[in-house]
Amino acid sequence: MQSGRGKVKVWCLDFDLSAGRGIEPLMGWTSATDMRQELSLNFPSREEAVAYCERNGIDYRVREPKKRQVRIRPYADNFGPGTVRGPGTEPL
């Protein structure tokens, strides 16, 4: 399985749910009155995101990106014993 690495150079500001959710009486759908939770703001740097929060009086928490562990494997390892499956791939 592969995970995409696109848009990893931006810092994202997501808002927490400040008001509780409720059940809409007619249809029974879940609803919320706070629409800020729908927003997601992107900034080119951490400093700009923090400055925006401080300038607008927004409480914030910075989550640093996880360190990515790279496993270097030769391409031939994909075709070693026991890795190829399907009809006609049984060991002789």
C-alpha positions in Angstrom: 0.0 0.0 0.0 1.3 3.5 -0.8 0.4 6.8 0.7 0.5 10.0 -1.2 3.0 12.7 -0.2 1.3 15.5 -2.0 0.7 18.9 -0.3 3.0 18.1 2.6 4.8 21.4 2.4 1.8 23.4 3.8 0.6 23.9 7.3 -3.1 23.4 7.9 -5.4 25.2 10.4 -8.4 23.2 11.4 -11.0 24.4 13.9 -12.3 22.3 16.7 -16.0 21.8 17.4 -16.9 24.5 19.8 -20.7 23.8 20.0 -22.2 20.4 20.4 -24.0 18.6 17.7 -27.8 18.1 17.8 -30.4 16.0 16.1 -32.6 17.8 13.6 -36.2 17.0 14.6 -37.8 16.6 11.2 -35.4 14.2 9.5 -33.3 13.1 12.4 -30.0 14.2 10.8 -27.1 15.3 12.9 -26.4 19.0 12.7 -24.2 21.7 14.2 -24.5 25.4 14.6 -20.8 26.2 14.4 -19.7 26.4 10.8 -16.0 27.1 11.6 -15.4 23.3 11.9 -16.0 23.2 8.1 -13.1 25.5 7.4 -9.5 24.4 6.7 -7.0 27.1 6.1 -3.6 26.4 4.5 -0.4 28.4 5.1 3.0 28.1 3.4 4.9 28.1 6.7 4.4 27.3 10.4 5.3 30.9 11.4 2.5 32.3 9.2 -0.1 29.9 10.6 0.9 30.8 14.2 0.9 34.6 13.4 -2.6 34.3 11.9 -3.9 32.6 15.0 -2.3 35.1 17.3 -3.5 38.1 15.2 -7.1 36.8 15.3 -7.1 35.6 18.9 -7.5 32.0 18.0 -6.3 29.3 20.5 -4.0 26.9 18.7 -2.0 23.7 19.1 0.9 22.9 16.8 1.3 19.3 15.8 4.6 18.6 14.2 4.6 16.2 11.3 5.7 12.6 12.0 9.2 11.6 10.9 8.9 9.3 7.9 10.8 6.0 8.1 12.1 5.1 4.7 12.9 1.4 4.0 15.2 1.0 1.1 14.6 -2.3 -0.7 15.8 -3.6 -4.0 13.2 -4.1 -6.7 14.1 -7.8 -6.9 12.7 -8.3 -3.4 9.2 -7.9 -4.9 9.7 -11.2 -6.7 11.4 -13.3 -4.0 10.1 -16.7 -2.9 6.6 -16.5 -1.3 5.9 -12.9 -2.5 4.2 -13.6 -5.9 0.7 -15.0 -5.6 -1.9 -16.2 -8.1 -2.6 -19.1 -10.4 0.5 -20.8 -11.7 2.8 -19.4 -9.0 3.1 -22.4 -6.8 6.7 -23.6 -6.1 7.9 -26.3 -8.4 
